[in-house]
Amino acid sequence: MSDTTEETAGDLAEGIDADGLSPAVLASVGSVALALYFYYVRGDKQRGQFVGFWPVTILALASYFKLDSIAQMLAESDE
């Protein structure tokens, strides 16, 4: 790898949020808690299963938008 590529990768890595507690992660954890509440506490198994699918969708959308922002940062660095 060349020095410019390593520098660009280093700059890109600094721009990526690495704390892991993004709003999407918090929403997913809340959704899991809500699904467990519906399933076990309220006894509404169908609603609990439905809400249980939300975290996957939330995290998939968050991953898509994160990859899109990384692609834009890479495109800007090439210019």
N, C-alpha and C positions, 0 to 999 in steps of 0.2 A: 504494500500500500504506500502511496506517496505521502509526503508531508502535508500537502494541501488537503488530501482526502481525510487524513487523520485529524487535522485541525477542524475541518468542517464537521466531521462526526462528533468531535468533542464539543463544538459549539452547539450542535443539535441536541446532544445529550443533556446539556445544561438547560435547554429550553423545555425539556419534557418534565412534566409534573411527576415526581417520584415519591410523593408522600403516601399514595395509595388510598387516601381517604377523600376521594372526590365525591361530589354530590350523587353521582351514579351509584357508587358503592354504598353510600348511606341509604339511598332509596332502595337498593336491592336488599340490604339487611332489614330495613323496615318492612319490606314486602314479605320476606321470609317470616318475620315475626307475626305479621298480620295473617299470613296463610296458616301458621300454626295455631293462632288464636281462633280463626274460623273453624279449622278442622277439629281441634281437640276441645276447646272451651265451649264454643257455641254449638258444636256437633253438626255443622253444615259442611259436610265433606266435599260436596260438589263445588261450593264457593271456595273452600280452602285449597282445593286442587287448582282451580282457575287462577286464583291469586298467586299460587305457587309457581306458575309459569312466568310471571312478570319479571323476576330477577334476571332470567336468561335474556329476555328481550331488552331490558334496560341496559345490561352490560354489553350486549351485542351492539346496540346503538351507540353507546359511549365509545366502544372500541372503533367503530366505523368513523366517528367524528374525530377521534384521536389520530387515527391513521391518515385521515384526510388533512388534518392540520400538519402532520409530519411531512406529507407529500408536498404541501404548499411551501413549507419551510425549505425543503430540499430544492424545489423549483426556483425559489427566490435566491438561494445560495448559488445556483448554477448561472444566474444572470450576471 
